[in-house]
Amino acid sequence: MDTSPRSAPASAATGTQAVARAAALLKTVGLAGDGGTRTSDLARRAGLTRPTTHRLLVALREEGLIDQDEATGAWVPGPELYLMGIAAAARYDIVDLSRDIVRSLAVRTEESAFLSVRRGDETVCVLREDGSFPIRSFVLSEGVRFPLGVASAGLAILSFLPPHDVDAYFARHPDIATAWGAAHSEARIRARIGDTTARGFALNAGLVVEGSYGLGAAVFDGAGEPQWALSLTGVHFRFSPDRIPELGRTLLAHAHQLTQRLASARRG
């Protein structure tokens, strides 16, 4: 009897799972820095057995996507990732286009300023510029990821997605409060979405790290979709009720400037 109709979906599911696992390992290796990371650490972070992790790592090494340091045994990004990055830079290298805007935001506010990019259901910080105020928050730095709706950048992006996309996001992540605390329940995030759309920028009042405040403003692509965000973080007493509106206006002005610059770059 031909069982191919039943076996095909299972095969496809297995293939999709393997791709997802390999992608998770690539992301973790990419975030590990110059020293790389070992197989056991990768297995723990990915929630995989060590043999499965090693098998995937060897396959990725054979494709040139990662490499292994002969002296330490640590896994590091491979040459193919470098070449792929060069190929993608012409379309996605927003860092060069935005660096002076992020620096201006840090200078104007004296706080730490950031650029984050949306990647699926997360934001990834790709640029940080510190302001002159000597006390800083270190919640965010290059490479740090947060789910949408958790940090101020992701809340700004989530707030300006179409309503059906917001609904779909919560359907995909029913356990977000379990992972990030009761302050990040769907009901409370939705309340903050309403506040964000009303004022134009997002506010995170110490919800990720106590005493660390953040403001976020969405940056839009040519289709009007929020794909990036500028944000500010600092210690709580720098984000007083009297100062937040001023910081918000400055943040929104810089976000609008970056949106316009990206639109011009795409047209050019």
Secondary structure, 3 states (H helix, E strand, C coil): CCCHHHHHHHHHHHHHHHHHHHHHHHHHHHHCCCCCECHHHHHHHHCCCHHHHHHHHHHHHHCCCEEECCCCCCEEECHHHHHHHHHHHHHHCHHHHHHHHHHHHHHHHCCEEEEEEEECCEEEEEEEECCCCCCCCCCCCCCCEEECCCCHHHHHHHHCCCHHHHHHHHHHCCCHHHHHCHHHCHHHHHHHHHHHHHHCCEEEECCCCCCEEEEEEEEECCCCCEEEEEEEEEEHHHCCCCCHHHHHHHHHHHHHHHHHHHHHHHHC
